[in-house]
Amino acid sequence: MVFCSFSHVECDRFTKQQYASVMLVQVDAMLDKTICALSNVFIGSSGSTFTEDIFRLRRGWGSASHCDEYLCQGELPNYIAEVD
């Protein structure tokens, strides 16, 4: 059986188990976004598409708060590994 319904997954032949696994990951991600979007306050990561999706949902659903913000806004990341 051929499934080609994912824009981020190459069109390929999936078994029913592989298809179900991909669908479960997508459901988990949407559930996480929904929970975050309905929270009292959301603090996200700058540059994250996941964060931007949540902020967009919060504005659209009227659940945005004046306390919503980005974590470490304006700071440079300090987690970049040095080359040894």
N, CA, C and O atoms as a printed pandas DataFrame, in Angstrom:
     atom_number atom_name residue_name chain_id  residue_number  x_coord  y_coord  z_coord
0              1         N          MET        A               1    0.841   -1.166    0.000
1              2        CA          MET        A               1    0.000    0.000    0.000
2              3         C          MET        A               1    0.892    1.236    0.000
3              4         O          MET        A               1    1.915    1.245    0.684
4              5         N          VAL        A               2    0.540    2.262   -0.734
5              6        CA          VAL        A               2    1.331    3.478   -0.830
6              7         C          VAL        A               2    0.571    4.622   -0.173
7              8         O          VAL        A               2   -0.593    4.873   -0.485
8              9         N          PHE        A               3    1.246    5.308    0.737
9             10        CA          PHE        A               3    0.672    6.470    1.388
10            11         C          PHE        A               3    1.556    7.665    1.082
11            12         O          PHE        A               3    2.770    7.595    1.271
12            13         N          CYS        A               4    0.981    8.745    0.620
13            14        CA          CYS        A               4    1.738    9.955    0.282
14            15         C          CYS        A               4    1.068   11.174    0.891
15            16         O          CYS        A               4    0.842   12.169    0.203
16            17         N          SER        A               5    0.753   11.105    2.167
17            18        CA          SER        A               5   -0.022   12.189    2.759
18            19         C          SER        A               5    0.796   13.119    3.647
19            20         O          SER        A               5    0.225   13.990    4.302
20            21         N          PHE        A               6    2.108   12.960    3.689
21            22        CA          PHE        A               6    2.923   13.774    4.571
22            23         C          PHE        A               6    3.829   14.673    3.760
23            24         O          PHE        A               6    4.582   14.198    2.910
24            25         N          SER        A               7    3.762   15.964    4.016
25            26        CA          SER        A               7    4.592   16.898    3.271
26            27         C          SER        A               7    6.045   16.826    3.717
27            28         O          SER        A               7    6.942   17.163    2.945
28            29         N          HIS        A               8    6.296   16.386    4.967
29            30        CA          HIS        A               8    7.664   16.347    5.479
30            31         C          HIS        A               8    8.294   14.962    5.379
31            32         O          HIS        A               8    9.443   14.780    5.783
32            33         N          VAL        A               9    7.566   13.984    4.850
33            34        CA          VAL        A               9    8.084   12.628    4.700
34            35         C          VAL        A               9    8.087   12.284    3.226
35            36         O          VAL        A               9    7.107   12.516    2.518
36            37         N          GLU        A              10    9.185   11.735    2.777
37            38        CA          GLU        A              10    9.254   11.364    1.365
38            39         C          GLU        A              10    8.168   10.342    1.045
39            40         O          GLU        A              10    7.865    9.454    1.841
40            41         N          CYS        A              11    7.600   10.496   -0.133
41            42        CA          CYS        A              11    6.587    9.556   -0.581
42            43         C          CYS        A              11    7.250    8.195   -0.773
43            44         O          CYS        A              11    8.157    8.059   -1.594
44            45         N          ASP        A              12    6.823    7.232   -0.055
45            46        CA          ASP        A              12    7.451    5.918   -0.090
46            47         C          ASP        A              12    6.393    4.891    0.291
47            48         O          ASP        A              12    5.266    5.239    0.642
48            49         N          ARG        A              13    6.764    3.660    0.216
49            50        CA          ARG        A              13    5.849    2.590    0.614
50            51         C          ARG        A              13    5.956    2.372    2.123
51            52         O          ARG        A              13    7.041    2.138    2.655
52            53         N          PHE        A              14    4.822    2.453    2.793
53            54        CA          PHE        A              14    4.777    2.250    4.230
54            55         C          PHE        A              14    3.959    1.002    4.536
55            56         O          PHE        A              14    2.969    0.718    3.862
56            57         N          THR        A              15    4.374    0.270    5.544
57            58        CA          THR        A              15    3.528   -0.794    6.059
58            59         C          THR        A              15    2.474   -0.132    6.935
59            60         O          THR        A              15    2.598    1.047    7.263
60            61         N          LYS        A              16    1.461   -0.856    7.310
61            62        CA          LYS        A              16    0.429   -0.293    8.179
62            63         C          LYS        A              16    1.025    0.143    9.515
63            64         O          LYS        A              16    0.609    1.157   10.075
64            65         N          GLN        A              17    1.997   -0.613   10.032
65            66        CA          GLN        A              17    2.622   -0.274   11.303
66            67         C          GLN        A              17    3.449    1.014   11.174
67            68         O          GLN        A              17    3.413    1.856   12.072
68            69         N          GLN        A              18    4.186    1.177   10.081
69            70        CA          GLN        A              18    4.973    2.389    9.877
70            71         C          GLN        A              18    4.059    3.595    9.732
71            72         O          GLN        A              18    4.336    4.655   10.293
72            73         N          TYR        A              19    2.983    3.443    8.990
73            74        CA          TYR        A              19    2.024    4.532    8.807
74            75         C          TYR        A              19    1.427    4.939   10.151
75            76         O          TYR        A              19    1.316    6.128   10.449
76            77         N          ALA        A              20    1.040    3.947   10.968
77            78        CA          ALA        A              20    0.457    4.228   12.283
78            79         C          ALA        A              20    1.467    4.932   13.178
79            80         O          ALA        A              20    1.093    5.815   13.950
80            81         N          SER        A              21    2.733    4.559   13.091
81            82        CA          SER        A              21    3.778    5.181   13.903
82            83         C          SER        A              21    3.948    6.656   13.542
83            84         O          SER        A              21    4.057    7.503   14.428
84            85         N          VAL        A              22    3.971    6.964   12.255
85            86        CA          VAL        A              22    4.097    8.354   11.810
86            87         C          VAL        A              22    2.880    9.152   12.252
87            88         O          VAL        A              22    3.018   10.287   12.706
88            89         N          MET        A              23    1.710    8.584   12.126
89            90        CA          MET        A              23    0.485    9.277   12.531
90            91         C          MET        A              23    0.491    9.552   14.036
91            92         O          MET        A              23    0.061   10.621   14.470
92            93         N          LEU        A              24    0.974    8.593   14.834
93            94        CA          LEU        A              24    1.014    8.765   16.283
94            95         C          LEU        A              24    1.941    9.916   16.668
95            96         O          LEU        A              24    1.619   10.688   17.571
96            97         N          VAL        A              25    3.077   10.040   16.005
97            98        CA          VAL        A              25    4.003   11.142   16.273
98            99         C          VAL        A              25    3.328   12.474   15.956
99           100         O          VAL        A              25    3.469   13.434   16.714
100          101         N          GLN        A              26    2.599   12.542   14.849
101          102        CA          GLN        A              26    1.901   13.778   14.489
102          103         C          GLN        A              26    0.813   14.117   15.499
103          104         O          GLN        A              26    0.630   15.286   15.840
104          105         N          VAL        A              27    0.091   13.115   15.979
105          106        CA          VAL        A              27   -0.958   13.337   16.983
106          107         C          VAL        A              27   -0.333   13.830   18.281
107          108         O          VAL        A              27   -0.860   14.750   18.906
108          109         N          ASP        A              28    0.789   13.230   18.699
109          110        CA          ASP        A              28    1.470   13.665   19.918
110          111         C          ASP        A              28    1.903   15.123   19.816
111          112         O          ASP        A              28    1.729   15.892   20.761
112          113         N          ALA        A              29    2.464   15.503   18.673
113          114        CA          ALA        A              29    2.925   16.885   18.494
114          115         C          ALA        A              29    1.750   17.858   18.550
115          116         O          ALA        A              29    1.860   18.916   19.169
116          117         N          MET        A              30    0.638   17.521   17.921
117          118        CA          MET        A              30   -0.520   18.416   17.937
118          119         C          MET        A              30   -1.122   18.495   19.334
119          120         O          MET        A              30   -1.594   19.555   19.746
120          121         N          LEU        A              31   -1.111   17.388   20.063
121          122        CA          LEU        A              31   -1.601   17.399   21.450
122          123         C          LEU        A              31   -0.716   18.301   22.309
123          124         O          LEU        A              31   -1.227   19.079   23.115
124          125         N          ASP        A              32    0.603   18.206   22.146
125          126        CA          ASP        A              32    1.522   19.083   22.882
126          127         C          ASP        A              32    1.244   20.543   22.562
127          128         O          ASP        A              32    1.205   21.379   23.466
128          129         N          LYS        A              33    1.050   20.859   21.284
129          130        CA          LYS        A              33    0.769   22.244   20.884
130          131         C          LYS        A              33   -0.539   22.731   21.500
131          132         O          LYS        A              33   -0.624   23.868   21.964
132          133         N          THR        A              34   -1.545   21.881   21.504
133          134        CA          THR        A              34   -2.855   22.260   22.049
134          135         C          THR        A              34   -2.772   22.539   23.541
135          136         O          THR        A              34   -3.327   23.526   24.024
136          137         N          ILE        A              35   -2.080   21.673   24.271
137          138        CA          ILE        A              35   -1.925   21.871   25.720
138          139         C          ILE        A              35   -1.200   23.184   25.996
139          140         O          ILE        A              35   -1.609   23.956   26.863
140          141         N          CYS        A              36   -0.122   23.432   25.257
141          142        CA          CYS        A              36    0.628   24.683   25.443
142          143         C          CYS        A              36   -0.208   25.903   25.055
143          144         O          CYS        A              36   -0.147   26.939   25.716
144          145         N          ALA        A              37   -0.982   25.773   23.989
145          146        CA          ALA        A              37   -1.789   26.899   23.513
146          147         C          ALA        A              37   -2.899   27.260   24.499
147          148         O          ALA        A              37   -3.336   28.410   24.535
148          149         N          LEU        A              38   -3.355   26.315   25.286
149          150        CA          LEU        A              38   -4.434   26.561   26.238
150          151         C          LEU        A              38   -3.937   26.863   27.646
151          152         O          LEU        A              38   -4.738   27.033   28.565
152          153         N          SER        A              39   -2.622   26.930   27.820
153          154        CA          SER        A              39   -2.067   27.204   29.148
154          155         C          SER        A              39   -2.275   28.671   29.530
155          156         O          SER        A              39   -2.612   29.496   28.681
156          157         N          ASN        A              40   -2.073   28.986   30.796
157          158        CA          ASN        A              40   -2.217   30.371   31.256
158          159         C          ASN        A              40   -1.129   31.270   30.694
159          160         O          ASN        A              40   -1.395   32.410   30.314
160          161         N          VAL        A              41    0.097   30.759   30.639
161          162        CA          VAL        A              41    1.252   31.503   30.136
162          163         C          VAL        A              41    2.104   30.539   29.326
163          164         O          VAL        A              41    2.229   29.365   29.678
164          165         N          PHE        A              42    2.690   31.035   28.240
165          166        CA          PHE        A              42    3.598   30.206   27.442
166          167         C          PHE        A              42    4.895   30.960   27.206
167          168         O          PHE        A              42    4.886   32.108   26.761
168          169         N          ILE        A              43    6.010   30.306   27.509
169          170        CA          ILE        A              43    7.332   30.857   27.246
170          171         C          ILE        A              43    8.003   29.924   26.244
171          172         O          ILE        A              43    8.261   28.757   26.540
172          173         N          GLY        A              44    8.278   30.449   25.066
173          174        CA          GLY        A              44    8.822   29.625   23.994
174          175         C          GLY        A              44   10.246   29.975   23.627
175          176         O          GLY        A              44   10.859   30.869   24.212
176          177         N          SER        A              45   10.763   29.253   22.646
177          178        CA          SER        A              45   12.134   29.447   22.175
178          179         C          SER        A              45   12.137   30.295   20.908
179          180         O          SER        A              45   11.395   30.023   19.965
180          181         N          SER        A              46   12.968   31.310   20.898
181          182        CA          SER        A              46   13.090   32.171   19.733
182          183         C          SER        A              46   13.588   31.367   18.534
183          184         O          SER        A              46   14.545   30.600   18.645
184          185         N          GLY        A              47   12.932   31.547   17.386
185          186        CA          GLY        A              47   13.322   30.840   16.176
186          187         C          GLY        A              47   12.692   29.471   16.009
187          188         O          GLY        A              47   12.930   28.801   15.003
188          189         N          SER        A              48   11.896   29.044   16.971
189          190        CA          SER        A              48   11.272   27.723   16.916
190          191         C          SER        A              48    9.939   27.787   16.180
191          192         O          SER        A              48    9.075   28.590   16.533
192          193         N          THR        A              49    9.765   26.956   15.170
193          194        CA          THR        A              49    8.482   26.911   14.468
194          195         C          THR        A              49    7.396   26.341   15.379
195          196         O          THR        A              49    6.230   26.715   15.252
196          197         N          PHE        A              50    7.761   25.445   16.290
197          198        CA          PHE        A              50    6.820   24.899   17.269
198          199         C          PHE        A              50    6.279   26.042   18.133
199          200         O          PHE        A              50    5.073   26.144   18.356
200          201         N          THR        A              51    7.182   26.899   18.617
201          202        CA          THR        A              51    6.787   28.061   19.420
202          203         C          THR        A              51    5.894   29.003   18.633
203          204         O          THR        A              51    4.871   29.463   19.140
204          205         N          GLU        A              52    6.275   29.291   17.398
205          206        CA          GLU        A              52    5.474   30.207   16.574
206          207         C          GLU        A              52    4.078   29.651   16.329
207          208         O          GLU        A              52    3.104   30.404   16.334
208          209         N          ASP        A              53    3.967   28.332   16.113
209          210        CA          ASP        A              53    2.647   27.706   15.955
210          211         C          ASP        A              53    1.807   27.909   17.214
211          212         O          ASP        A              53    0.619   28.219   17.129
212          213         N          ILE        A              54    2.423   27.735   18.371
213          214        CA          ILE        A              54    1.697   27.893   19.636
214          215         C          ILE        A              54    1.260   29.343   19.833
215          216         O          ILE        A              54    0.118   29.593   20.220
216          217         N          PHE        A              55    2.150   30.302   19.571
217          218        CA          PHE        A              55    1.767   31.713   19.691
218          219         C          PHE        A              55    0.622   32.052   18.735
219          220         O          PHE        A              55   -0.289   32.797   19.094
220          221         N          ARG        A              56    0.669   31.509   17.527
221          222        CA          ARG        A              56   -0.396   31.767   16.543
222          223         C          ARG        A              56   -1.723   31.179   17.044
223          224         O          ARG        A              56   -2.764   31.828   16.940
224          225         N          LEU        A              57   -1.691   29.966   17.580
225          226        CA          LEU        A              57   -2.905   29.349   18.134
226          227         C          LEU        A              57   -3.441   30.177   19.305
227          228         O          LEU        A              57   -4.644   30.418   19.400
228          229         N          ARG        A              58   -2.543   30.611   20.194
229          230        CA          ARG        A              58   -2.965   31.381   21.373
230          231         C          ARG        A              58   -3.637   32.689   20.967
231          232         O          ARG        A              58   -4.646   33.078   21.555
232          233         N          ARG        A              59   -3.084   33.367   19.970
233          234        CA          ARG        A              59   -3.716   34.611   19.497
234          235         C          ARG        A              59   -5.078   34.308   18.866
235          236         O          ARG        A              59   -6.055   35.011   19.127
236          237         N          GLY        A              60   -5.142   33.273   18.045
237          238        CA          GLY        A              60   -6.383   32.922   17.357
238          239         C          GLY        A              60   -7.481   32.461   18.300
239          240         O          GLY        A              60   -8.659   32.738   18.076
240          241         N          TRP        A              61   -7.089   31.751   19.363
241          242        CA          TRP        A              61   -8.076   31.228   20.313
242          243         C          TRP        A              61   -8.363   32.200   21.449
243          244         O          TRP        A              61   -9.200   31.920   22.308
244          245         N          GLY        A              62   -7.685   33.329   21.462
245          246        CA          GLY        A              62   -7.909   34.299   22.530
246          247         C          GLY        A              62   -7.310   33.887   23.858
247          248         O          GLY        A              62   -7.733   34.390   24.899
248          249         N          SER        A              63   -6.338   32.987   23.857
249          250        CA          SER        A              63   -5.734   32.542   25.111
250          251         C          SER        A              63   -4.362   33.164   25.354
251          252         O          SER        A              63   -3.673   32.796   26.306
252          253         N          ALA        A              64   -3.959   34.111   24.491
253          254        CA          ALA        A              64   -2.662   34.775   24.658
254          255         C          ALA        A              64   -2.659   35.597   25.941
255          256         O          ALA        A              64   -3.692   36.119   26.362
256          257         N          SER        A              65   -1.498   35.704   26.548
257          258        CA          SER        A              65   -1.339   36.455   27.792
258          259         C          SER        A              65   -0.270   37.528   27.605
259          260         O          SER        A              65    0.630   37.373   26.780
260          261         N          HIS        A              66   -0.365   38.610   28.368
261          262        CA          HIS        A              66    0.679   39.633   28.309
262          263         C          HIS        A              66    1.986   39.103   28.891
263          264         O          HIS        A              66    3.030   39.737   28.740
264          265         N          CYS        A              67    1.941   37.949   29.553
265          266        CA          CYS        A              67    3.145   37.325   30.116
266          267         C          CYS        A              67    3.825   36.368   29.128
267          268         O          CYS        A              67    4.924   35.888   29.404
268          269         N          ASP        A              68    3.194   36.085   27.989
269          270        CA          ASP        A              68    3.815   35.214   26.988
270          271         C          ASP        A              68    5.103   35.859   26.492
271          272         O          ASP        A              68    5.142   37.068   26.263
272          273         N          GLU        A              69    6.140   35.077   26.328
273          274        CA          GLU        A              69    7.403   35.634   25.853
274          275         C          GLU        A              69    8.314   34.539   25.339
275          276         O          GLU        A              69    7.985   33.354   25.371
276          277         N          TYR        A              70    9.465   34.972   24.866
277          278        CA          TYR        A              70   10.512   34.047   24.415
278          279         C          TYR        A              70   11.535   33.881   25.530
279          280         O          TYR        A              70   11.869   34.842   26.222
280          281         N          LEU        A              71   12.020   32.685   25.697
281          282        CA          LEU        A              71   13.068   32.394   26.662
282          283         C          LEU        A              71   14.376   33.018   26.185
283          284         O          LEU        A              71   14.732   32.871   25.015
284          285         N          CYS        A              72   15.089   33.703   27.053
285          286        CA          CYS        A              72   16.396   34.302   26.747
286          287         C          CYS        A              72   16.328   35.226   25.541
287          288         O          CYS        A              72   17.238   35.224   24.712
288          289         N          GLN        A              73   15.280   36.002   25.433
289          290        CA          GLN        A              73   15.099   36.903   24.298
290          291         C          GLN        A              73   16.239   37.909   24.209
291          292         O          GLN        A              73   16.563   38.580   25.189
292          293         N          GLY        A              74   16.837   38.008   23.041
293          294        CA          GLY        A              74   17.908   38.955   22.795
294          295         C          GLY        A              74   19.287   38.475   23.202
295          296         O          GLY        A              74   20.275   39.165   22.949
296          297         N          GLU        A              75   19.382   37.299   23.831
297          298        CA          GLU        A              75   20.680   36.772   24.248
298          299         C          GLU        A              75   21.206   35.802   23.201
299          300         O          GLU        A              75   20.432   35.103   22.545
300          301         N          LEU        A              76   22.505   35.763   23.050
301          302        CA          LEU        A              76   23.116   34.796   22.154
302          303         C          LEU        A              76   23.156   33.433   22.831
303          304         O          LEU        A              76   23.358   33.350   24.042
304          305         N          PRO        A              77   22.965   32.367   22.064
305          306        CA          PRO        A              77   23.006   31.030   22.671
306          307         C          PRO        A              77   24.392   30.720   23.210
307          308         O          PRO        A              77   25.394   31.121   22.619
308          309         N          ASN        A              78   24.454   30.010   24.328
309          310        CA          ASN        A              78   25.741   29.629   24.904
310          311         C          ASN        A              78   25.930   28.113   24.906
311          312         O          ASN        A              78   26.746   27.578   25.657
312          313         N          TYR        A              79   25.182   27.445   24.073
313          314        CA          TYR        A              79   25.225   25.986   24.054
314          315         C          TYR        A              79   25.902   25.438   22.802
315          316         O          TYR        A              79   25.790   24.247   22.513
316          317         N          ILE        A              80   26.588   26.271   22.072
317          318        CA          ILE        A              80   27.268   25.819   20.859
318          319         C          ILE        A              80   28.589   25.174   21.273
319          320         O          ILE        A              80   29.400   25.778   21.975
320          321         N          ALA        A              81   28.782   23.948   20.827
321          322        CA          ALA        A              81   29.988   23.203   21.195
322          323         C          ALA        A              81   31.225   23.785   20.520
323          324         O          ALA        A              81   31.181   24.233   19.374
324          325         N          GLU        A              82   32.306   23.765   21.249
325          326        CA          GLU        A              82   33.573   24.214   20.683
326          327         C          GLU        A              82   34.234   23.055   19.958
327          328         O          GLU        A              82   34.035   21.891   20.308
328          329         N          VAL        A              83   35.012   23.382   18.957
329          330        CA          VAL        A              83   35.737   22.371   18.204
330          331         C          VAL        A              83   37.017   22.044   18.968
331          332         O          VAL        A              83   37.799   22.938   19.293
332          333         N          ASP        A              84   37.226   20.767   19.251
333          334        CA          ASP        A              84   38.457   20.349   19.942
334          335         C          ASP        A              84   39.540   19.981   18.979
335          336         O          ASP        A              84   40.637   19.609   19.396
